[in-house]
Amino acid sequence: MVKKSVVTCGLMLMVCLGIKMLGYSYSVDFGETHENVTKVEVNNVAKEEEHLFNFAGEIVPLGDDNIQQKMKKALRANSFSKRQSLKLHYRAHQFFPIIEPILAEYGIPEDFKYIPLVETELRHGLTSRKGASGIWQFMPQTARLYGLKVNEDVDQRHNVRLATVAAAKYLRDLYSIFNSWTLVAAAYNVGEGSLKKSIFSQKEDNYFRLKLNRETGVYVYSLVSMKEVIENPARYGYKISEPRKLMAYQPN
């Protein structure tokens, strides 16, 4: 597998964006409606910005029409015109300060903090039909493997700090196997064994060229789009105003 360059992309982002704009440093002016917000045409992504779409330093190759369409669709899905909600930014403001230092401690790129937003919108108490639970959507057996207690009396998958530590350890182990952060994200979604089979059968180890199931095939695009709307909210129709007002916002 080819190890992607994280440093180069990081420098490009710093130069082009000028300053890192984290979602939880933003707010929304709740005294105004969003009727006058200029609609963002994600179909018209500026050519000079195309190379900036990346996940953990691995660039989304928008030169491919199919990939470009997937990216545009994911961006539309998370734009304000589609979501009509500020919950994402509120929850990012609330939980990212907990998640970020834990990921950093285990050497996991910060972009993985968007997994809980994509999986659960950082809502507590969610359990899937298959049994995955918590903001990181751990299956019981995986949770136990990484040190979480899951039994009739306690379920530590719902403890944000402990679950994030377990997720960081799991992601670190996945990287030791796949040596690519986009593949790590895919494996987190579909499972290590399933992704290995796809790589072996297709003789392909590039996420963007692999043929995967519908959900996993767009998973990295969903993460990148979530990153975009949190870090650059105004670009996608979220009206930005005074930072302190976000702390007072209570989503339904």
Residue frames relative to the residue before (quaternion, step in Angstrom):
aa qw qx qy qz dx dy dz
M 1.0000 0.0000 0.0000 0.0000 0.00 0.00 0.00
V 0.4113 -0.7211 0.5041 0.2382 3.53 -0.98 0.80
K 0.3206 -0.7527 0.5455 0.1817 3.57 -0.73 1.05
K 0.3495 -0.7721 0.4986 0.1821 3.55 -0.65 1.17
S 0.4745 -0.6688 0.4930 0.2907 3.58 -1.18 0.52
V 0.2478 -0.7840 0.5573 0.1156 3.54 -0.60 1.18
V 0.6357 0.5792 -0.3305 0.3889 3.57 0.98 -0.88
T 0.6635 0.5240 -0.3162 0.4304 3.57 0.84 -0.99
C 0.6912 0.4794 -0.2848 0.4597 3.57 0.86 -0.98
G 0.6170 0.5574 -0.3430 0.4370 3.54 1.08 -0.75
L 0.6608 0.5035 -0.3007 0.4684 3.56 0.98 -0.88
M 0.6323 0.5366 -0.3343 0.4479 3.57 1.01 -0.84
L 0.6583 0.5140 -0.3086 0.4552 3.56 0.97 -0.87
M 0.6587 0.5194 -0.3124 0.4458 3.58 0.97 -0.89
V 0.6702 0.4980 -0.3019 0.4601 3.56 0.97 -0.85
C 0.7381 0.4506 -0.2409 0.4406 3.55 0.83 -1.05
L 0.7424 0.3909 -0.2257 0.4951 3.57 0.96 -0.75
G 0.3937 -0.7674 0.4347 0.2591 3.56 1.26 -0.41
I 0.7937 -0.0740 0.0851 0.5978 3.53 0.93 -0.85
K 0.4638 -0.6751 0.4962 0.2879 3.54 -0.98 0.77
M 0.1105 -0.8145 0.5687 0.0319 3.55 -0.60 1.14
L 0.1476 -0.8135 0.5596 0.0577 3.58 -0.11 1.28
G 0.6150 -0.5988 0.3807 0.3439 3.51 -1.07 0.81
Y 0.7253 0.4609 -0.2822 0.4265 3.59 0.83 -0.83
S 0.5884 0.5372 -0.3947 0.4576 3.60 1.25 0.17
Y 0.6327 0.5393 -0.3197 0.4545 3.57 1.31 -0.04
S 0.1012 -0.7738 0.6164 0.1049 3.49 -1.35 0.12
V 0.3701 -0.6971 0.5685 0.2322 3.49 -1.38 -0.02
D 0.4042 -0.6890 0.5387 0.2678 3.54 -1.02 0.76
F 0.1902 -0.8284 0.5199 0.0857 3.57 -0.15 1.27
G 0.5595 0.5946 -0.3996 0.4168 3.56 1.25 0.00
E 0.7182 0.3744 -0.2355 0.5372 3.58 1.25 -0.18
T 0.4535 -0.6532 0.5194 0.3128 3.54 -1.17 0.50
H 0.4999 -0.6504 0.4841 0.3046 3.53 -1.32 0.18
E 0.3578 0.7697 -0.4743 0.2336 3.58 1.25 0.21
N 0.7418 0.4133 -0.2214 0.4794 3.56 1.08 -0.70
V 0.4116 0.7067 -0.4795 0.3181 3.57 1.26 0.14
T 0.4432 -0.6925 0.5019 0.2685 3.54 -0.83 0.97
K 0.4259 -0.7040 0.5050 0.2609 3.56 -0.81 0.98
V 0.3173 -0.7460 0.5596 0.1725 3.53 -0.95 0.91
E 0.2439 -0.7671 0.5778 0.1350 3.55 -0.72 1.02
V 0.1867 -0.8147 0.5403 0.0975 3.55 -0.05 1.28
N 0.5360 0.6145 -0.4144 0.4042 3.58 1.24 -0.21
N 0.7333 0.3969 -0.2173 0.5074 3.56 1.16 -0.59
V 0.0654 0.8078 -0.5766 0.1031 3.55 0.73 1.09
A 0.4672 -0.6982 0.4663 0.2771 3.56 -0.71 1.10
K 0.5609 -0.6396 0.4131 0.3251 3.55 -0.93 0.93
E 0.6770 0.5018 -0.3092 0.4408 3.57 0.96 -0.78
E 0.6879 0.4710 -0.2883 0.4710 3.59 1.23 -0.30
E 0.4565 0.7260 -0.4376 0.2703 3.57 1.23 -0.34
H 0.6935 0.4937 -0.2899 0.4374 3.57 0.90 -0.89
L 0.5828 0.6102 -0.3722 0.3866 3.58 1.23 -0.25
F 0.5630 0.5798 -0.4069 0.4258 3.60 1.17 -0.32
N 0.2171 0.7766 -0.5600 0.1900 3.55 -0.56 1.16
F 0.2085 -0.7329 0.6235 0.1749 3.50 -1.32 0.28
A 0.8380 -0.0921 0.0018 0.5379 3.54 -0.63 1.21
G 0.7398 -0.4248 0.2168 0.4746 3.56 1.03 0.83
E 0.6115 0.5178 -0.3614 0.4769 3.60 1.25 -0.10
I 0.3698 -0.7888 0.4570 0.1794 3.54 -0.42 1.29
V 0.3980 -0.6666 0.5759 0.2561 3.55 -1.13 0.76
P 0.3108 -0.7964 0.4900 0.1704 3.64 -0.45 1.17
L 0.0990 -0.8610 0.4980 0.0291 3.56 0.32 1.28
G 0.4499 0.6767 -0.4626 0.3547 3.59 1.23 0.11
D 0.6302 0.4927 -0.3152 0.5106 3.56 1.29 -0.39
D 0.4821 -0.7096 0.4319 0.2784 3.60 -0.66 1.12
N 0.6516 0.5217 -0.3202 0.4481 3.59 0.94 -0.84
I 0.6562 0.4994 -0.2968 0.4816 3.56 1.00 -0.87
Q 0.6413 0.5298 -0.3232 0.4511 3.57 0.99 -0.84
Q 0.6564 0.5083 -0.3112 0.4625 3.59 0.97 -0.81
K 0.6319 0.5228 -0.3297 0.4677 3.59 1.02 -0.77
M 0.6602 0.5067 -0.3084 0.4608 3.56 0.98 -0.85
K 0.6550 0.5128 -0.3103 0.4601 3.58 0.94 -0.86
K 0.6458 0.5237 -0.3143 0.4582 3.57 0.98 -0.85
A 0.6592 0.5039 -0.3039 0.4682 3.58 0.98 -0.86
L 0.6483 0.5137 -0.3174 0.4639 3.59 1.00 -0.78
R 0.6331 0.5240 -0.3293 0.4651 3.58 1.00 -0.79
A 0.6523 0.5502 -0.3115 0.4181 3.57 0.96 -0.92
N 0.7628 0.3537 -0.1918 0.5063 3.59 1.09 -0.66
S 0.4531 0.6790 -0.4612 0.3478 3.60 1.24 0.14
F 0.6366 -0.5421 0.3755 0.3998 3.58 -1.19 0.43
S 0.6118 0.5741 -0.3561 0.4115 3.59 1.01 -0.72
K 0.6963 0.4275 -0.2639 0.5126 3.59 1.18 -0.54
R 0.7535 0.4159 -0.2219 0.4584 3.58 0.81 -0.97
Q 0.1004 -0.8255 0.5447 0.1089 3.60 1.04 -0.76
S 0.6443 0.4976 -0.3074 0.4927 3.57 1.03 0.76
L 0.3039 -0.7467 0.5683 0.1645 3.53 -1.23 0.61
K 0.3538 0.7847 -0.4557 0.2267 3.55 1.31 0.11
L 0.6144 0.5717 -0.3575 0.4097 3.58 0.97 -0.81
H 0.7080 0.4626 -0.2645 0.4635 3.56 0.84 -0.99
Y 0.6140 0.5387 -0.3457 0.4619 3.57 1.05 -0.70
R 0.7158 0.4500 -0.2681 0.4617 3.58 0.79 -0.98
A 0.5948 0.5400 -0.3662 0.4696 3.58 1.10 -0.61
H 0.6374 0.5291 -0.3131 0.4644 3.57 1.00 -0.87
Q 0.6967 0.4954 -0.2637 0.4467 3.56 1.01 -0.83
F 0.8292 0.3023 -0.1134 0.4563 3.58 0.81 -1.02
F 0.5598 0.6313 -0.4038 0.3535 3.63 1.05 -0.53
P 0.6357 0.5227 -0.3634 0.4365 3.66 0.94 -0.64
I 0.6321 0.4953 -0.3332 0.4941 3.60 1.21 -0.36
I 0.7161 0.4885 -0.2464 0.4334 3.55 0.89 -1.02
E 0.6551 0.5808 -0.3231 0.3594 3.59 0.82 -1.00
P 0.7135 0.4453 -0.3037 0.4476 3.66 0.67 -0.90
I 0.6136 0.5408 -0.3550 0.4528 3.59 1.10 -0.57
L 0.6427 0.5038 -0.3215 0.4793 3.58 0.94 -0.84
A 0.6540 0.5216 -0.3117 0.4506 3.58 0.94 -0.90
E 0.6281 0.5604 -0.3303 0.4271 3.57 1.00 -0.83
Y 0.7546 0.3612 -0.1917 0.5131 3.57 1.08 -0.73
G 0.5530 -0.6606 0.3712 0.3465 3.57 1.26 0.29
I 0.4508 0.6782 -0.4540 0.3615 3.56 1.17 0.56
P 0.5145 -0.6525 0.4490 0.3285 3.63 -0.81 0.91
E 0.5979 -0.6222 0.3879 0.3239 3.54 -1.02 0.86
D 0.5715 0.6239 -0.3831 0.3706 3.60 1.10 -0.60
F 0.5882 0.5908 -0.3768 0.4036 3.61 1.15 -0.39
K 0.4968 0.6413 -0.4389 0.3864 3.59 1.23 -0.10
Y 0.6176 0.5632 -0.3468 0.4255 3.57 1.22 -0.33
I 0.4583 0.6810 -0.4564 0.3434 3.60 1.22 -0.16
P 0.6887 0.4660 -0.3191 0.4545 3.66 0.75 -0.84
L 0.6168 0.5325 -0.3533 0.4594 3.60 1.10 -0.59
V 0.6755 0.4746 -0.2896 0.4844 3.57 0.98 -0.83
E 0.6991 0.4913 -0.2735 0.4416 3.57 0.91 -0.93
T 0.8536 0.0570 0.0453 0.5159 3.59 0.76 -1.04
E 0.3845 -0.7008 0.4836 0.3566 3.59 1.29 -0.14
L 0.5643 -0.6371 0.3452 0.3956 3.55 1.24 0.68
R 0.3923 0.6947 -0.4981 0.3397 3.56 1.05 0.81
H 0.4289 -0.7068 0.5079 0.2420 3.55 -1.00 0.86
G 0.8192 0.3653 -0.2097 0.3892 3.52 -1.33 0.32
L 0.5024 0.6586 -0.4346 0.3535 3.59 1.20 0.12
T 0.0203 -0.7760 0.6304 -0.0115 3.55 -0.99 0.91
S 0.3786 -0.7423 0.5099 0.2137 3.56 -0.78 1.02
R 0.6765 -0.4799 0.3662 0.4218 3.56 -1.30 0.21
K 0.6814 0.4800 -0.2851 0.4733 3.57 1.14 -0.60
G 0.6202 -0.5820 0.3324 0.4077 3.59 1.26 -0.15
A 0.4559 0.6587 -0.4693 0.3716 3.61 1.26 0.08
S 0.0046 0.8314 -0.5527 0.0571 3.58 -0.88 0.90
G 0.7000 0.4352 -0.3530 0.4426 3.54 -1.30 0.44
I 0.6913 -0.4921 0.3176 0.4231 3.57 -1.24 0.26
W 0.7022 0.4226 -0.2608 0.5101 3.59 1.19 -0.51
Q 0.3508 -0.7840 0.4543 0.2363 3.58 1.33 0.08
F 0.1469 0.7993 -0.5568 0.1717 3.55 0.71 1.12
M 0.3772 -0.6451 0.6096 0.2644 3.53 -1.16 0.68
P 0.6492 -0.5580 0.3336 0.3949 3.63 -1.04 0.67
Q 0.6947 0.4892 -0.2977 0.4353 3.60 0.81 -0.96
T 0.6523 0.4959 -0.3149 0.4790 3.59 1.02 -0.77
A 0.6218 0.5472 -0.3343 0.4496 3.57 1.01 -0.82
R 0.6769 0.4836 -0.2936 0.4709 3.58 0.89 -0.91
L 0.6165 0.5649 -0.3365 0.4331 3.56 1.03 -0.82
Y 0.7651 0.3322 -0.1752 0.5230 3.58 1.08 -0.74
G 0.7367 -0.5261 0.2083 0.3703 3.51 1.08 0.86
L 0.5497 0.6100 -0.4110 0.3961 3.59 1.20 0.18
K 0.3914 -0.6992 0.5463 0.2440 3.55 -1.06 0.76
V 0.0671 0.7749 -0.6237 0.0777 3.55 -0.81 1.05
N 0.3155 0.7252 -0.5566 0.2544 3.55 -0.36 1.26
E 0.7597 -0.3776 0.2583 0.4622 3.58 -1.25 -0.19
D 0.7262 0.4507 -0.2365 0.4622 3.57 1.11 -0.62
V 0.8159 0.0621 0.0044 0.5748 3.58 1.02 -0.72
D 0.0569 -0.7724 0.6320 0.0276 3.55 -1.15 0.70
Q 0.1932 -0.8355 0.5084 0.0784 3.55 -0.07 1.33
R 0.4310 0.6753 -0.4776 0.3608 3.59 1.22 0.11
H 0.6887 0.4690 -0.2685 0.4833 3.57 1.23 -0.45
N 0.5431 0.5522 -0.4146 0.4777 3.56 1.30 0.19
V 0.4239 -0.7558 0.4341 0.2462 3.58 -0.33 1.27
R 0.6931 0.4802 -0.2907 0.4522 3.59 0.81 -0.94
L 0.7029 0.4637 -0.2778 0.4623 3.58 0.77 -1.02
A 0.6586 0.5059 -0.3108 0.4622 3.58 0.97 -0.82
T 0.6449 0.5128 -0.3244 0.4647 3.59 1.05 -0.71
V 0.6056 0.5302 -0.3489 0.4800 3.59 1.06 -0.68
A 0.6620 0.4987 -0.3021 0.4709 3.59 0.91 -0.90
A 0.6495 0.5151 -0.3141 0.4627 3.58 0.98 -0.84
A 0.6435 0.5274 -0.3203 0.4530 3.59 0.97 -0.85
K 0.6505 0.5048 -0.3104 0.4750 3.58 0.98 -0.82
Y 0.6510 0.5173 -0.3037 0.4652 3.56 0.99 -0.87
L 0.6627 0.5014 -0.3007 0.4679 3.58 0.91 -0.91
R 0.6260 0.5345 -0.3294 0.4625 3.57 1.03 -0.77
D 0.6600 0.4970 -0.3043 0.4740 3.58 0.97 -0.83
L 0.6396 0.5229 -0.3261 0.4595 3.58 1.00 -0.79
Y 0.6470 0.5143 -0.3328 0.4540 3.59 1.00 -0.75
S 0.6198 0.5420 -0.3461 0.4498 3.59 1.06 -0.66
I 0.6674 0.4775 -0.2868 0.4943 3.58 1.24 -0.44
F 0.8198 0.3029 -0.1221 0.4705 3.58 0.73 -1.09
N 0.2486 -0.8208 0.4898 0.1569 3.62 1.21 -0.36
S 0.6856 0.3567 -0.2817 0.5687 3.57 1.14 0.67
W 0.4223 -0.7366 0.4650 0.2506 3.58 -0.73 1.01
T 0.6170 0.5184 -0.3674 0.4642 3.61 1.05 -0.54
L 0.6460 0.4926 -0.3184 0.4885 3.59 1.05 -0.70
V 0.5914 0.5537 -0.3628 0.4605 3.59 1.09 -0.64
A 0.6531 0.5057 -0.3117 0.4697 3.58 0.93 -0.89
A 0.6505 0.5128 -0.3120 0.4654 3.57 0.97 -0.86
A 0.6618 0.5031 -0.3011 0.4672 3.58 0.96 -0.88
Y 0.6015 0.5508 -0.3592 0.4538 3.58 1.06 -0.69
N 0.7012 0.4749 -0.2611 0.4632 3.56 1.03 -0.78
V 0.8144 0.2941 -0.1274 0.4838 3.57 0.73 -1.06
G 0.5536 -0.5882 0.4062 0.4272 3.57 1.19 -0.47
E 0.5988 -0.6112 0.3988 0.3300 3.53 -1.05 0.87
G 0.6923 0.5024 -0.2867 0.4314 3.58 0.81 -1.01
S 0.6640 0.5108 -0.3019 0.4550 3.56 0.92 -0.90
L 0.6680 0.4901 -0.3097 0.4665 3.59 0.93 -0.84
K 0.6091 0.5495 -0.3507 0.4517 3.59 1.01 -0.74
K 0.6513 0.5203 -0.3101 0.4571 3.57 0.96 -0.87
S 0.6533 0.5116 -0.3116 0.4629 3.58 0.97 -0.84
I 0.6523 0.5113 -0.3085 0.4668 3.57 0.95 -0.87
F 0.6799 0.4957 -0.2849 0.4593 3.56 0.92 -0.93
S 0.7120 0.4677 -0.2723 0.4473 3.60 0.80 -0.98
Q 0.7397 0.3953 -0.2202 0.4981 3.58 1.06 -0.73
K 0.2922 -0.7715 0.5056 0.2525 3.57 1.31 -0.25
E 0.5658 0.5585 -0.3705 0.4802 3.53 1.00 0.95
D 0.0728 -0.8217 0.5648 0.0234 3.58 -0.81 0.99
N 0.5162 0.5845 -0.4400 0.4452 3.58 1.18 0.59
Y 0.4811 -0.7009 0.4399 0.2893 3.58 -0.56 1.15
F 0.7118 0.4920 -0.2685 0.4233 3.56 0.85 -0.98
R 0.7084 0.4069 -0.2670 0.5112 3.60 1.24 -0.18
L 0.5378 0.6291 -0.3999 0.3939 3.58 1.25 -0.19
K 0.3121 -0.7014 0.6059 0.2086 3.55 -1.18 0.66
L 0.0344 0.8182 -0.5647 0.1028 3.54 -0.34 1.31
N 0.6717 -0.4576 0.3507 0.4653 3.58 -1.24 0.08
R 0.7319 -0.4788 0.2623 0.4078 3.54 -1.22 0.51
E 0.6986 0.4771 -0.2802 0.4537 3.59 0.82 -0.98
T 0.7045 0.4538 -0.2700 0.4743 3.57 0.84 -0.98
G 0.6217 0.5784 -0.3300 0.4123 3.56 1.10 -0.70
V 0.7546 0.3074 -0.1981 0.5448 3.59 1.19 -0.42
Y 0.3846 0.7748 -0.4478 0.2265 3.59 1.30 -0.03
V 0.6810 0.4689 -0.2962 0.4781 3.60 0.84 -0.90
Y 0.6150 0.5340 -0.3470 0.4650 3.60 1.05 -0.70
S 0.6352 0.5242 -0.3229 0.4663 3.58 1.03 -0.77
L 0.6515 0.5090 -0.3103 0.4692 3.58 1.00 -0.82
V 0.6605 0.5019 -0.3070 0.4664 3.58 0.94 -0.89
S 0.6696 0.4924 -0.3108 0.4612 3.60 0.92 -0.84
M 0.6230 0.5229 -0.3397 0.4723 3.58 1.05 -0.71
K 0.6209 0.5356 -0.3224 0.4730 3.56 1.03 -0.82
E 0.6590 0.5270 -0.3051 0.4415 3.58 0.93 -0.90
V 0.7269 0.4398 -0.2741 0.4507 3.61 0.74 -0.97
I 0.6456 0.4927 -0.3308 0.4807 3.59 1.16 -0.46
E 0.7359 0.4179 -0.2392 0.4760 3.60 0.89 -0.89
N 0.7864 0.1744 -0.0869 0.5862 3.60 1.15 -0.61
P 0.0309 -0.8746 0.4828 0.0314 3.61 0.75 1.00
A 0.6488 0.5405 -0.3336 0.4191 3.59 0.91 -0.86
R 0.6072 0.5806 -0.3451 0.4186 3.56 1.09 -0.71
Y 0.7701 0.3228 -0.1613 0.5261 3.56 1.15 -0.62
G 0.7286 -0.5105 0.2213 0.3995 3.53 1.12 0.76
Y 0.5410 0.5990 -0.4209 0.4140 3.60 1.23 0.07
K 0.3360 -0.7785 0.4979 0.1820 3.59 -0.53 1.18
I 0.2064 -0.8092 0.5459 0.0682 3.54 -0.68 1.15
S 0.0420 0.7953 -0.6033 0.0427 3.57 -0.99 0.83
E 0.8419 -0.1577 0.1168 0.5026 3.59 -0.88 -0.90
P 0.5181 -0.6834 0.4203 0.2963 3.62 -0.73 1.04
R 0.6781 0.5239 -0.3240 0.4010 3.60 0.86 -0.86
K 0.5923 0.5998 -0.3797 0.3811 3.61 1.13 -0.48
L 0.5738 0.5984 -0.3883 0.4024 3.58 1.10 -0.53
M 0.6292 0.5585 -0.3347 0.4244 3.56 1.05 -0.74
A 0.6903 0.4709 -0.2768 0.4745 3.58 1.16 -0.56
Y 0.5516 0.6302 -0.3915 0.3813 3.57 1.25 -0.27
Q 0.0768 -0.7876 0.6109 0.0236 3.57 -0.88 0.95
P 0.2710 -0.7829 0.5351 0.1651 3.61 -0.41 1.16
N 0.5804 -0.5769 0.4429 0.3664 3.54 -1.25 0.40
